[in-house]
């Protein structure tokens, strides 16, 4: 009887534990203990809670796995910041369009 194939699943890192181990949540809401593969350690790929990873799970012990790939970094939505920056650059680019006394000062911290 030969070896059985490993189960490969997408998961989300929930918690970073000591010794390069992580608690990851599978799509079926089970949490398993996973460690980083050797190639990810040598390449110094950082994994933090919230990352999407690919995990290999042995069919013999379904509570432990190995992280073999970290997915792409999530994009930050800068939709709210972009119009403000563009509006400020247009006002600065066109001299004499507004009075300096009418501009509101930045909020103090």
C-alpha positions in Angstrom: 0.0 0.0 0.0 1.5 3.3 -1.1 1.5 6.8 0.5 -1.7 8.8 0.3 -1.7 12.2 -1.3 -1.6 15.3 0.8 -4.7 17.5 1.0 -4.1 21.0 -0.2 -6.4 23.8 1.0 -6.6 27.6 1.1 -6.7 28.9 4.7 -6.4 32.2 6.7 -3.8 32.8 9.3 -5.5 33.5 12.6 -2.7 33.6 15.1 1.1 33.7 15.0 2.7 31.3 17.6 6.3 30.8 18.6 8.8 28.8 16.6 7.4 29.7 13.2 4.1 28.0 13.8 0.6 29.4 13.1 -3.0 28.7 13.9 -4.9 28.8 10.6 -8.6 28.6 9.8 -9.8 26.4 7.0 -12.8 27.2 4.8 -14.9 24.7 6.8 -14.2 26.8 10.0 -11.8 24.2 11.5 -8.6 25.5 13.0 -5.3 23.6 12.7 -1.7 24.1 13.7 0.6 24.8 10.7 4.3 25.4 10.3 6.2 27.2 7.6 7.9 25.0 5.0 11.7 25.1 4.7 11.7 27.1 1.4 9.6 29.8 2.9 12.0 30.0 5.9 15.1 30.3 3.6 13.4 32.9 1.4 12.3 34.8 4.6 8.7 35.1 3.5 6.8 36.9 6.3 3.5 35.6 7.3 1.2 37.6 9.6 -2.3 37.1 10.9 -4.9 37.8 8.2 -2.8 36.4 5.3 -4.3 33.9 2.9 -2.1 30.8 2.7 -2.0 27.4 1.0 -1.7 24.5 3.5 -0.8 20.9 2.9 -2.5 18.5 5.4 -1.6 14.9 5.9 -4.6 12.5 5.7 -3.2 10.7 8.7 -3.3 13.7 11.1 -5.8 16.3 10.1 -4.9 18.6 13.0 -1.5 19.7 11.7 -0.4 21.1 8.4 2.4 22.8 6.5 2.2 26.3 4.9 3.6 26.0 1.4 2.5 29.4 -0.1 1.5 32.8 1.1 -1.1 34.5 -1.1 -0.9 38.0 -2.5 -0.9 41.0 -0.2 -4.3 42.5 0.3 -4.7 45.9 -1.4 -5.4 49.0 0.6 -8.3 51.0 -0.6 -7.2 54.6 -1.2 -10.3 55.8 -2.9 -11.1 58.3 -0.2 -7.6 59.8 -0.1 -7.1 60.2 -3.9 -9.7 63.0 -4.6 -8.5 65.1 -1.7 -4.9 64.9 -2.9 -6.0 65.8 -6.5 -8.1 68.7 -5.3 -5.2 70.1 -3.3 -2.8 69.8 -6.2 -5.2 71.6 -8.6 -5.6 74.5 -6.2 -1.8 74.8 -5.8 -1.3 74.6 -9.5 -3.7 77.5 -10.3 -2.5 80.6 -8.6 -5.0 83.3 -7.6 -8.1 81.2 -7.8 -8.9 81.4 -4.0 -8.2 83.7 -1.1 -5.9 82.3 1.5 -8.2 83.5 4.3 -11.0 81.3 3.0 -9.0 78.1 3.3 -9.6 76.0 6.4 -6.6 75.3 8.5 -5.7 71.6 9.1 -7.2 70.1 12.3 -4.8 70.2 15.3 -4.0 66.9 17.0 
